[in-house]
Amino acid sequence: MATPGPEDHHPSRPLKTCNDANTVTVKTLNSNAVLATYKKFTCSLPSSASAQDLRCLEVEKERLDHSSPRGVLEACTRGLENEADLENEPGKMSGCKPFQSISQGHSRWHRFFKVWKRGSTKRLPSFPPLVPILSRRKSRSTRENVENDACPVNSAWKNFTLNDLQTATNNFSRENLIGKGGYAEVYKGCLADGQLVAIKQLNKGTSDEQTINFLSEIGIIAHVNHPNTAKLIGYGVEGGTYLVLELSSLGSLGSLLRGSKEKLDWRARYKIILGTADGLIYLHEHCQRRIIHRDIKADNILLTEDFEPQICDFGLAKWLPKQWSHHHISKFEGTFGYFAPEYFMHGIVDEKTDVFSFGVLLLELITGRQALDDSRRSLVLWAKPFLDKNEVKELVDPTLGDNYDQQEMACVLFTATICVEQNPIRRPHMSQVIRLLKGEEKDLNCPKQILRRTYSEELLDAENYNSTKYLVHRPQRIALVS
Ligand SMILES: Nc1ncnc2c1ncn2[C@@H]1O[C@H](COP(=O)(O)OP(=O)(O)OP(=O)(O)O)[C@@H](O)[C@H]1O
């Protein structure tokens, strides 16, 4: 099976539209829906339900699941509504002032949550309301739970006024523009106390889309705290939606790889590789929630002055409840060149889709080439024949010359090879990846035997592999397809 390129189009897949050069959103075409009650949906999904219906179910599951960003935000909305209700009832709020840390921006947040809520309701035209309608007189303890456990707003974050942000960025001058993505423009800023920051202005799409992107990203970043993930300092909700992050002074790995690569010697590259792997292990395995980033790419790896990588852009990230083997999505977003085949072909999202993207990133760092070249050819397809024959000289970035540690290079090459395996089962988990990168995995020379240990030979046949088998052969976990 070939790695899908931008021109490939699976006959059963929806049409795709481009937001910018390489970032795509593929909109699902709605077919005739067979709608069932929620109960029916949860017991057995009707085979004739459209992708849109299934997406609706996914949204509702997320709303019910307080471990998902949408669930968290829904809980917040209820918290705010209840708070507002109680505020209208004199005496009910005594001694309890929820959301004090954001009181300044309260009405704005309240409006945000309303818009967000409207956004998600819009996607549920045919479903009965699934979230139990809570008593308008909720107990104080329930309200506190919502505040303490669910609200994504961290009290350490600062709520910046528009004036603060304008002053910091010289009124968002072009000279301060340091990055552009599919959803946002990023400006360098200097705060009143001298701290250098990156101010991400989410200004693409409709205002509802901006709100949803903002809340999705903030809902994930609230739970992320690792040396290799981007740090949020605060936010702004006046005159737009803004995230204020610590500035990574070297910018993105993508911009360094596209520019002159002198700075990127092998030591720096190997450090970036190990740090990014650590960040991903944290997201997948050690974070409070199981987070799939979904858009690992060179542009989303920021670098501090000493080349410490920081994974950024959690706009597409997903929380996966522990008991789900994977998530099945019907709206494709991400970046061509980094898509895992099962994501592109079947909409499957799990840790292994991030592992594939990480493998592409490794190839970029080894070769100095981009995930898609100027004629939009895939780096994976270019590299495969050389990887198979272990033709190191052909693969290694000419700007490195012979200035690299051969042992480290061998480990990185091998890891890249198995990370971009077509069959996700053959790919390692991130915790295996780090051991492979450091040369600590014992049986480095016969990895396929190690990786095969829990699955049948048949499943390892990439040619015959398909998503149905993938689901059927993972019975220990519930495959929730939405
Ligand atoms: N904290 C930061 N420090 C320095 N540069 C940054 C920072 N955050 C973002 N950037 C720059 O801005 C660019 C765009 O940022 P980001 O990827 O978060 O935007 P986006 O619109 O969400 O992108 P995408 O289209 O990938 O979703 C990055 O590639 C990087 O060059």
Ligand as a Chemical Component Dictionary entry (heavy atoms), coordinates in Angstrom:
data_LIG
# 
_chem_comp.id                   LIG 
_chem_comp.type                 NON-POLYMER 
_chem_comp.pdbx_formal_charge   0 
_chem_comp.three_letter_code    LIG 
# 
loop_
_chem_comp_atom.comp_id 
_chem_comp_atom.atom_id 
_chem_comp_atom.alt_atom_id 
_chem_comp_atom.type_symbol 
_chem_comp_atom.charge 
_chem_comp_atom.model_Cartn_x 
_chem_comp_atom.model_Cartn_y 
_chem_comp_atom.model_Cartn_z 
_chem_comp_atom.pdbx_ordinal 
LIG N1  N1  N 0 5.616  30.248 21.328 1  
LIG C1  C1  C 0 6.089  30.520 20.108 2  
LIG N2  N2  N 0 7.339  31.030 19.959 3  
LIG C2  C2  C 0 7.838  31.296 18.730 4  
LIG N3  N3  N 0 7.155  31.099 17.578 5  
LIG C3  C3  C 0 5.907  30.600 17.656 6  
LIG C4  C4  C 0 5.301  30.284 18.921 7  
LIG N4  N4  N 0 4.061  29.785 18.695 8  
LIG C5  C5  C 0 3.908  29.775 17.361 9  
LIG N5  N5  N 0 4.994  30.261 16.720 10 
LIG C6  C6  C 0 5.187  30.395 15.257 11 
LIG O1  O1  O 0 3.922  30.548 14.625 12 
LIG C7  C7  C 0 3.664  29.463 13.721 13 
LIG C8  C8  C 0 2.177  29.133 13.708 14 
LIG O2  O2  O 0 1.780  28.750 15.023 15 
LIG P1  P1  P 0 0.696  27.603 15.256 16 
LIG O3  O3  O 0 1.188  26.339 14.609 17 
LIG O4  O4  O 0 0.403  27.518 16.700 18 
LIG O5  O5  O 0 -0.535 28.218 14.447 19 
LIG P2  P2  P 0 -1.802 27.462 13.813 20 
LIG O6  O6  O 0 -2.575 28.446 13.005 21 
LIG O7  O7  O 0 -2.538 26.770 14.901 22 
LIG O8  O8  O 0 -1.064 26.435 12.859 23 
LIG P3  P3  P 0 -1.647 25.145 12.078 24 
LIG O9  O9  O 0 -2.034 25.607 10.729 25 
LIG O10 O10 O 0 -0.454 24.235 12.066 26 
LIG O11 O11 O 0 -2.763 24.605 12.911 27 
LIG C9  C9  C 0 4.579  28.332 14.202 28 
LIG O12 O12 O 0 4.921  27.438 13.172 29 
LIG C10 C10 C 0 5.805  29.114 14.696 30 
LIG O13 O13 O 0 6.634  29.470 13.597 31 
# 
loop_
_chem_comp_bond.comp_id 
_chem_comp_bond.atom_id_1 
_chem_comp_bond.atom_id_2 
_chem_comp_bond.value_order 
_chem_comp_bond.pdbx_ordinal 
LIG N1  C1  SING 1  
LIG C1  N2  SING 2  
LIG C1  C4  DOUB 3  
LIG N2  C2  DOUB 4  
LIG C2  N3  SING 5  
LIG N3  C3  DOUB 6  
LIG C3  C4  SING 7  
LIG C3  N5  SING 8  
LIG C4  N4  SING 9  
LIG N4  C5  DOUB 10 
LIG C5  N5  SING 11 
LIG N5  C6  SING 12 
LIG C6  O1  SING 13 
LIG C6  C10 SING 14 
LIG O1  C7  SING 15 
LIG C7  C8  SING 16 
LIG C7  C9  SING 17 
LIG C8  O2  SING 18 
LIG O2  P1  SING 19 
LIG P1  O3  DOUB 20 
LIG P1  O4  SING 21 
LIG P1  O5  SING 22 
LIG O5  P2  SING 23 
LIG P2  O6  DOUB 24 
LIG P2  O7  SING 25 
LIG P2  O8  SING 26 
LIG O8  P3  SING 27 
LIG P3  O9  DOUB 28 
LIG P3  O10 SING 29 
LIG P3  O11 SING 30 
LIG C9  O12 SING 31 
LIG C9  C10 SING 32 
LIG C10 O13 SING 33 
# 
